[in-house]
Amino acid sequence: MSIGIVEMSRHYKSDDERWQAVTERDGRADGQFVFAVGTTGIYCRPSCSSRAALRKNVTFYDHAQQAEEAGYRACKRCKPHDQGPARERAEMVAAACRMIEESEEPPSLDELAQKAGISRFYFHRVFKEITGITPKAYAAECRAARVRGELEKGASVTGAIFDAGYNASSRFYEESHKRLGMRPTQYRDGGRDTLIRFAVGECTLGSVLIAATARGVCAIDFGDAPEQLVKALQDRFPKAELIGGDADFEAIVASVIGYVENPSDSLDLPLDIRGTAFQQRVWDALRSIPVGETASYADIAREIGQPRAVRAVAQACGANNIAIAIPCHRVVRTDGALSGYRWGVERKEELLSREARL
């Protein structure tokens, strides 16, 4: 079972991506491809520290055997026919993740480190560096994912909890709001007995739906048609009780639309945030970006102490269901260019333009 929160490595498919990895001597690319230099007849791993070659003289190969079949010799400095240290660490962590996922009881840090053949302190650092979270947090997410899977199949709550490896149901219930965002029985039943107030309004960016549980706003969604937004909310919570917002709720709707039209210093709303531990760390960092400013995915990765987890940060931004209040629109590429936005790049550009005028 995979819970989809581990960022093992990037994939370098295009020649442009590969060339960038070579110019940056990116160790994460080692083991994914090699590059050969026509003027020297030598092929290297991407992180090789040898003198930089000209792009016109470089050819990329998926692996060392292809380069050798094309007549190139292995570099004696970087030894590209051997497995790179970055790749070895990634595979070590992948094996540890599988061990955690397949164990009924979460293995201890000492057990994981012993299996990997390194000290517990070094293992802990490497695991967190690659995945973005600690082994303990990963084990907790695995157990929560098992519960979610069992509940979605209709299993009893108690059975799902013990099948997932919790040795006491009280331990799971202590964490259930953080892991599921609602009580376990409600999650299993697609939000049954959960009251969700919602309203759809119109603004200059199109239709906007705001929904909230008793805990806070759980969705701010932009779209082109109100009926599509409502259907998406119904699909997400098929058995929840969806009702139109009352007068108090209309005040929340007004504040959201007011912010869209005329951004202020902040949009201070109670939120019902649901996501993995890593996603929540990213979303917390997004909320710290001041109005009128932007940050890159790399900036956010550094902010949460995981500078290599750039791609995982981008995925967490894409998983955000609460537009504006969790301002993923303020995240741009390293070069300042706008990247994808689940509600449309045009809306992202307009939001940034309005905030920049403050």
C-alpha positions in Angstrom: 0.0 0.0 0.0 1.3 3.5 -0.8 -0.1 6.6 0.7 1.3 8.9 -1.9 3.3 11.3 0.3 6.9 10.2 -0.4 8.9 12.2 -2.8 11.6 9.7 -3.8 13.0 11.4 -6.9 12.3 13.6 -9.8 11.8 12.2 -13.3 14.0 13.7 -16.1 12.2 12.8 -19.3 12.9 15.7 -21.7 16.4 16.6 -22.9 15.9 20.1 -21.6 15.2 18.7 -18.1 18.2 16.5 -18.3 20.5 19.3 -19.5 19.4 21.5 -16.6 20.2 18.6 -14.2 23.7 18.3 -15.8 24.4 22.0 -15.5 23.2 22.0 -11.9 25.1 18.8 -11.2 21.9 17.5 -9.6 22.7 14.3 -7.7 19.0 13.3 -7.7 19.3 12.6 -11.4 22.1 10.0 -10.9 20.9 6.6 -12.0 18.1 8.0 -14.1 20.3 8.8 -17.2 23.8 9.4 -18.3 25.2 12.0 -20.7 28.0 11.5 -23.3 30.3 14.1 -24.7 31.1 13.6 -28.4 34.4 15.6 -28.3 35.9 13.4 -25.6 34.2 10.0 -26.2 33.3 9.8 -22.5 30.0 9.4 -20.7 29.2 10.6 -17.2 26.6 10.7 -14.5 24.6 14.0 -14.2 26.4 15.0 -11.0 29.9 14.6 -12.4 32.2 17.4 -11.3 34.3 17.3 -14.5 34.6 20.4 -16.7 31.3 21.5 -18.2 30.7 20.4 -21.8 28.9 22.4 -24.5 25.3 21.5 -25.1 25.8 20.8 -28.8 28.3 18.1 -28.0 26.1 16.3 -25.4 23.9 13.2 -26.0 21.7 11.7 -23.4 21.2 8.0 -22.8 18.8 6.2 -20.4 21.6 4.1 -18.9 25.3 3.3 -19.1 24.9 0.2 -21.4 23.4 2.4 -24.2 26.2 4.8 -24.0 28.8 2.0 -24.1 27.0 0.4 -27.1 27.3 3.8 -28.8 31.1 3.7 -28.4 31.6 5.9 -25.3 33.9 5.1 -22.3 32.9 5.5 -18.7 34.3 8.5 -16.8 36.9 7.5 -14.3 36.0 10.3 -12.0 32.2 9.8 -11.5 32.1 6.1 -12.5 28.6 6.3 -14.1 28.3 2.5 -14.4 28.1 2.3 -10.6 25.0 3.2 -8.7 25.1 6.8 -7.4 24.9 7.6 -3.6 21.7 9.6 -4.1 20.0 6.7 -5.8 21.2 4.3 -3.1 19.8 6.5 -0.4 16.5 6.8 -2.2 16.2 3.1 -2.6 17.1 2.6 1.1 14.3 4.9 2.1 11.9 3.2 -0.4 12.7 -0.1 1.3 12.1 1.4 4.7 8.7 2.7 3.5 7.7 -0.7 2.3 8.7 -2.2 5.6 6.6 0.4 7.5 3.6 -0.2 5.1 3.7 -4.0 5.4 4.2 -4.2 9.2 1.2 -4.7 11.5 3.0 -2.8 14.2 5.1 0.2 13.2 8.8 -0.8 13.3 11.0 1.3 15.7 13.6 3.7 14.5 16.3 1.3 15.6 14.8 -1.6 13.6 14.6 0.5 10.5 18.1 1.8 10.8 19.5 -1.7 11.5 17.7 -3.0 8.4 19.3 -0.2 6.4 22.7 -0.9 7.9 23.3 2.6 9.2 23.0 4.5 12.5 19.6 5.6 13.7 20.5 9.3 13.6 21.8 9.2 10.0 18.8 7.1 8.9 16.3 9.5 10.5 18.0 12.5 8.8 18.1 10.8 5.3 14.5 9.6 5.6 13.2 13.0 6.5 15.3 14.7 3.8 13.9 12.4 1.1 10.2 12.0 2.2 9.7 15.4 3.9 8.4 13.7 7.1 9.9 11.5 9.9 9.5 7.7 10.0 7.1 8.0 12.9 4.9 10.5 10.9 5.0 8.2 7.9 3.9 5.2 10.0 1.0 7.3 11.4 -0.1 8.3 7.9 0.1 4.6 6.8 -2.1 3.5 9.6 -4.6 6.3 9.0 -4.6 5.4 5.3 -5.4 1.8 6.2 -8.3 3.0 8.3 -9.6 5.2 5.5 -9.4 2.3 3.1 -11.3 -0.1 5.4 -13.9 2.5 6.2 -14.5 3.3 2.5 -15.1 -0.5 1.9 -17.8 -0.4 4.6 -15.9 -2.1 7.4 -17.0 -1.5 11.0 -15.1 1.4 12.7 -13.7 -0.8 15.5 -12.6 -3.5 13.0 -11.0 -0.9 10.7 -9.1 0.6 13.6 -7.6 -2.6 14.9 -7.0 -4.0 11.4 -4.9 -0.8 10.8 -2.6 -1.6 13.7 -4.0 0.7 16.4 -3.7 -1.4 19.6 -6.3 0.8 21.3 -9.2 2.6 19.6 -8.8 5.6 21.9 -5.5 6.4 20.2 -7.1 6.5 16.8 -10.0 8.7 18.0 -7.5 11.1 19.5 -6.1 11.6 16.0 -9.2 11.1 13.9 -10.1 14.8 13.4 -6.6 15.5 12.2 -6.5 12.5 10.0 -10.0 12.5 8.6 -11.4 15.9 9.3 -14.6 14.3 10.7 -15.5 11.4 12.9 -14.5 8.0 11.5 -18.1 6.8 11.0 -18.9 10.0 9.1 -15.9 9.5 6.8 -16.8 5.9 6.1 -20.3 7.0 5.1 -19.2 9.8 2.8 -20.0 12.4 5.3 -23.2 10.9 6.7 -24.6 13.0 9.6 -22.2 15.8 8.8 -23.9 19.1 8.3 -22.2 21.2 5.6 -23.5 24.7 4.9 -22.7 26.1 1.5 -23.5 29.0 -0.8 -22.6 29.9 -4.4 -22.0 33.5 -5.3 -20.8 35.4 -8.3 -17.7 37.5 -8.6 -15.5 38.9 -11.3 -13.6 35.7 -11.4 -16.7 33.6 -12.1 -18.8 31.5 -9.7 -17.4 30.8 -6.3 -18.7 28.1 -3.8 -17.9 28.4 -0.1 -18.7 25.4 2.2 -18.1 24.9 5.9 -18.6 22.3 8.6 -19.0 23.1 12.3 -15.2 23.3 12.5 -14.7 25.9 9.7 -14.5 26.5 6.0 -13.7 23.2 4.2 -13.9 24.5 0.6 -13.6 27.6 -1.5 -14.0 26.6 -5.1 -14.0 28.7 -8.3 -15.7 27.7 -11.5 -17.6 28.7 -14.5 -21.0 27.3 -13.6 -22.7 27.1 -10.2 -24.2 23.7 -10.8 -20.7 22.2 -11.5 -19.4 23.5 -8.2 -22.3 22.1 -6.3 -22.0 18.7 -8.0 -18.3 18.6 -7.1 -19.2 19.2 -3.4 -21.8 16.5 -3.5 -19.3 14.1 -5.1 -16.8 14.8 -2.3 -19.4 14.4 0.5 -22.1 12.2 -1.1 -23.9 11.4 2.2 -23.4 14.7 4.0 -26.4 17.0 4.7 -25.8 19.9 2.4 -27.9 23.0 3.3 -27.9 26.6 2.2 -26.1 29.0 4.4 -28.0 31.1 6.9 -27.5 34.8 7.7 -24.3 34.1 9.7 -22.9 32.1 6.8 -23.7 34.8 4.3 -21.3 37.0 6.2 -18.5 34.4 5.5 -19.5 34.4 1.8 -19.5 38.2 1.7 -16.0 38.3 3.2 -14.6 35.8 0.6 -16.2 37.7 -2.3 -15.1 41.0 -0.9 -11.6 39.8 -0.6 -11.6 38.6 -4.2 -12.8 41.9 -5.5 -10.6 44.0 -3.2 -7.8 42.1 -1.4 -6.9 43.3 2.1 -4.1 42.3 4.5 -5.7 38.9 5.3 -8.7 36.7 5.0 -9.1 35.5 8.6 -11.5 32.6 8.6 -11.8 29.4 10.7 -10.7 26.5 8.5 -11.5 22.8 8.5 -8.2 21.7 6.9 -7.9 18.0 5.9 -4.6 16.5 4.5 -1.5 14.6 5.3 1.0 15.8 7.8 3.3 17.0 5.0 0.4 18.8 3.1 -0.6 20.6 6.3 3.0 21.9 6.8 3.0 23.2 3.3 -0.4 24.9 3.7 0.7 26.5 6.9 3.7 27.9 5.1 1.5 29.2 2.3 -0.6 31.2 4.8 2.6 33.0 6.0 3.2 34.5 2.6 2.3 38.2 2.9 -0.4 39.7 0.7 1.2 41.2 -2.5 4.2 38.9 -2.3 5.0 35.6 -3.9 7.3 32.6 -3.1 8.6 29.8 -5.2 8.1 26.1 -4.6 11.7 25.9 -3.6 11.2 28.7 -1.1 8.3 26.8 0.5 10.4 23.6 0.6 13.2 25.5 2.4 10.7 27.1 4.7 9.4 23.7 6.0 13.0 22.4 6.3 12.8 20.1 3.3 14.7 21.8 0.5 14.7 18.8 -1.8 10.9 18.3 -1.6 10.1 20.9 -4.3 7.9 18.5 -6.3 6.1 17.3 -3.2 5.4 21.0 -2.3 3.9 21.5 -5.8 1.7 18.4 -5.3 0.5 19.7 -1.9 -0.4 23.1 -3.5 -2.4 21.2 -6.2 -4.3 19.3 -3.5 -5.5 22.4 -1.7 -9.3 22.7 -1.7 -9.5 26.1 0.0 -8.7 28.8 -2.5 -7.5 32.2 -1.3 -7.7 31.4 2.4 -4.8 28.9 1.8 -3.1 31.1 -0.8 -1.5 28.7 -3.2 -1.9 31.3 -5.9 1.1 33.1 -4.4 3.4 30.3 -5.3 5.3 30.7 -8.6 8.2 29.1 -10.3 11.8 29.9 -9.4 12.1 32.2 -12.4 9.0 34.1 -11.4 6.8 32.5 -14.1 3.2 31.4 -13.2 2.8 27.7 -12.8 -0.4 25.7 -12.8 -3.4 26.6 -10.7 -6.3 24.2 -10.2 -8.8 27.1 -10.7 -7.1 28.3 -13.9 -3.9 30.3 -14.5 -5.9 33.3 -15.6 -7.5 33.5 -12.1 -4.2 33.1 -10.5 -2.7 36.0 -12.6 -5.7 38.2 -11.8 -5.5 37.5 -8.0 -1.8 38.3 -7.9 -2.3 41.5 -9.9 -5.0 42.7 -7.5 -2.9 41.9 -4.4 0.1 43.6 -6.0 -1.9 46.9 -6.1 -2.2 47.1 -2.3 
